[in-house]
């Protein structure tokens, strides 16, 4: 079984479904929605929804238009520290210009020898407090969960180990998510340590969440784990795919 969860876009679902069917694999509609919770950017996954739902599609279109605006401001910020042409450079890597992201800027900076790899680009330029970072207002947590549930899907928290939240803040966030109708949490992620797996496995049980498993794969050589190489879920968790 395979789910594709592109950021804020559904255009890849049809070709991915066709490819999965050719290989005899079950395919599940997915998306990863960029949201803001208490000034922190968080990603919410949606699974098994109606990809033609108009409210979901309109919401994602609004997010995508904001991505292009942010990209232009990022390019201007990088130009102030001597890095020219970043907008055009990032766009060369974005197959869909409306989905231009920090990763596309990162690839351009690596290509031009500014940094050796994507991780160092983010650490030096593209995270809060660094010269190429530009704040942006995304959808709200309530928006994302409402869009997903309204389209008949299941909402899950993506890679929770990546968020700079204290234990109390994480519990408050998960409480808000569950109260809005959120049903699942990504326990296994390509970016999670073994400690993360144990912590979020416990929280999945405590909050009675379904557990998901995702590679967080963005491309060869740019991801923590290649497709199909992620370890299975720990025993005792309820997998989200039992609902598909």
N, C-alpha and C positions, 0 to 999 in steps of 0.2 A: 504494500500500500504506500502511496506517495501523495503528499500534499505540497502544493507550491504556495509560498506565502511571500510574494513580492511586496515591497513597501508601497502602500497607498495606491495600488493599481491592480486591475484585474485582467489586463490585456494578455498576459501570458497563460491564462488558464486554458483556453481552447487548444493552443498548440501543445501544451504540456499534457492535457488529457489525451490528445491524439497519440502522442509519443508513448504514453503509459499503456494505452490500449494495444498498441502494436507489440509491446513487450509482455502483454498479458498481466499487467499490474492494475490493481484498483486505484482510482484517482479520486481525490477529495479537493473540492474548492477551498482555497485558503487566501488569506491576506494578512499583512502586518501593518497596523494602523499607528501612525505617529500621534501621540497625545501628550498633553501637559497636565501634570498633577502637582499642585503646590510648587510651581516654578520648575519642576524637574521633568525632563522629557523621558517618557516611558513608551514602550511598544506593546500594543494589544493585538493578539492573534485572533483571527476569525476562521472557523472551520465549518464546512458542510452547509454553506448558505446558498441562497438563490443569487447567482451572479448577475441576474437581470434586475434585481431590486432597485427601483429608482432612487429611494432615499439613500441607500448605501452608495450608489454610484455618484449621486450629487455631492455627498459629503466628501468622498475621495477626490472628486474633481476640485473641490475647494482647497483641499490640502495640497494637491499638485500645483495649483496656480501659485500658492504661497512658496513652494519650493523654488520656482524660477526667480521670484522676487528676492528670496534669501540668497540664491546663487550670485545674483548681480552684486548684492551688498558684500558677500564674501570676497568676490573678485576685487572690489574696490578696496577692501581692507587689506588684502594681500599685496595689492599694488603699492600701498603706503609703506610696506616694508621691503620693497624692491622686487616683488614677484609679479611680473607683467603677464597679461594674456591668460590669466587663470580661468576666466569664464569660458572663453573659446576652447581652451585646452580641456576643461572638464566636460564640455559638451561633446567633444570627440569620443569620449568614453561612455556617454549616456545613450544607450540605444533608443530610449524614449526621453527626449529632452525635458518633458514635464516631470520626470523622476530624477532629475539631477540631484546628487547628494554629496555629502562630504567625502565619501569614498571616491567619487569621480575626480574631485579636486585632489585628493590624495594621490591618485594614480598619475595625474599630470605632474605633481610635484616630484614624485619618484622618477618619472620619465626625464625630467629636467635636472636631475641630480641634486635637488634641494635636500632630500632626505634619502636614506638607503631603502626604506620599506614603509608600508602603510602605517604600521604601528608607530614608528618614529615621527611620521608626518602628523598623526593625530596628537601625539604627546607634545610636539613642538609648535603646532599651528592651529589645530582644528577643534580643541576642547575649550571649555570656558576658561577665560583668563589668558588665552593665547591669541596672537595677532590676527589669525584668520577666522576666529570663531565669531559668528553672528547669531544673536538670540533671535528666536522666532516664536510666534504664538501658534501652537498647533490646535487640533481638536481637543475637547475635554474628555476625561474618562467616561463621563456620562454619555457624551456623543457617540464614542466608539462602541460602547456596549449596546446602546440603543440601536445603532445601525445594524450591528451584527445580529442581535436577537430579532429585530424587526424583519430581517431577511431570512429568518428561520435557522440561524447558525448557532454555534457554540463559541463563547468568548473565553480566551485564555491569556494569562500574563506571559509575555515572551521573556526569555533569559533573565529572570529576576536577580540573579547574582551579579549582573553588570551595573545595577543601580546603586548609587551612593546613598543608601538609606540606613539609618540606625535600626536596631531590632524593633524599637518602639514605632518608628516611622513605617517600617515594612508591615508591621501588624496593622497599623492604622490604614495604610494603603490597601492591604488585602481585605480589611473589613469594609472599606468603601466599595471595593470591586465586587465583593460578594453581595453587598446590599443592593447594588445596581443590577444584579443578575448574572455576574461573572461566574463561570462554572469550572474553570480549569487553570492549571499553572504548569509552566514548562519546567519540569524537574531535571531532565537530561538535556543539556545544550552543549554545542561545541565549545562555548566559552565558559562552561562551568568547571570548577575544580571538584574533586571528590567531596570536599567539605560542603560545597554548594549543594551537591546532589543529596547529601545527608540532611542538610538543613531544610531544603525545600521539599524533600520527601516527607519530613516530619510535619511541615506546615500544610502540605497537601492532605495529610491524614487529619490534622487538627481542624482544618476548615472544611473538610469533606469535599475537597476539590478533586476533579479528575486530573490525571497526570499526563502531560504531553512530552514528546521527545523530538527535538529538532536539531539539525546539524549546524544551523546558522551559516550555511554555505553561501559564499558570495562570488566564488570563482576559484579556479586552480591556483594554488600558491598564495591565496589571500584569505584563507579560512583556517580555523583551528582544526577542523576535522573534515575529511573528504566525504562525499556522499556515500551512504551505505556503511560507513565505518564507525558510527557512534555506538557505544555500548547500549544494551537493552535497559529498560526501566528496572529499578530495584523491585524485588518481590514485595507483595503486599499492597501495591498501589493499584488504583482503578484506572486503566488506560483510557484516554479520551476517545480512542478509536472504537471502543465498545459501543459508542453512540452513533457510529456512522452506518 
